[in-house]
Amino acid sequence: MNFTEGAFIYINKPYRMTSFGALAFVRTRLSRRIGVRRVKIGHAGTLDPLATGVLILCTGKKTKDIERLQQHIKEYTATLQLGATTPSYDMEHEVNAHYSTDHISRELIDRVLTRFVGDIEQVPPSYSACKINGDRAYDLKRKGQAVELKPKTVHVDEIEVTGFDTEKMLLSLRVVCGKGTYIRSLARDIGRALGSGAYLTALCRTQSGDVRIEDCIKLDDFPAWLEQQEVEDAIGKSKIENQ
């Protein structure tokens, strides 16, 4: 493989690691293996730290494909805790409000979810990477500043209920959507539409374009995977270690 010229690496991003952290982990080991100070690398679509799943890394000239790859349809599995909210719409922050769930039934859920298929207006989370005058929204929020983000149109292709625990009020969904869709915001809006509240307790990107999670390398397994690859160094010479 010629990582300097350009290649795709599919990583299963672990829980509580940023997308940049996963990229940096790969870049350090890849640069050392091919003998360059800092290999050119980027990723095609940020995952929240508390999310797991498909993270496509592009090296060398393949970084030119990032914008194209970001346009691909994505699939997620998500678990929503109904009856409560958090400031970040996930478990990064503590619950800040509780709501009644006595009226929530599977029939109500099915009716409500139809509102979120197709083109919908969605306000991104204030704890997000969206930029406001050059600053990241989450940085402003963590400094105690007010953040107001405008709604944008996103597209949701499918929402499927994969489980509903009526005792714990946990709702599991499969969501297929386009670029820019925040599943955390979707959870918030579904909770409101149910006349209650909701936040994410789990989120996994299971597919991005044609890349499925089964195609991805676990980050802990990346060093061993890299050792098994026949790679070319910075001057294009074949470089095989441990022979």
Summary of the structure (lengths in Angstrom):
residues: 243
radius of gyration: 20.1
end to end distance: 16.8
largest distance: 66.7
contacts: 761
relative contact order: 0.23
helix: 28%
strand: 33%
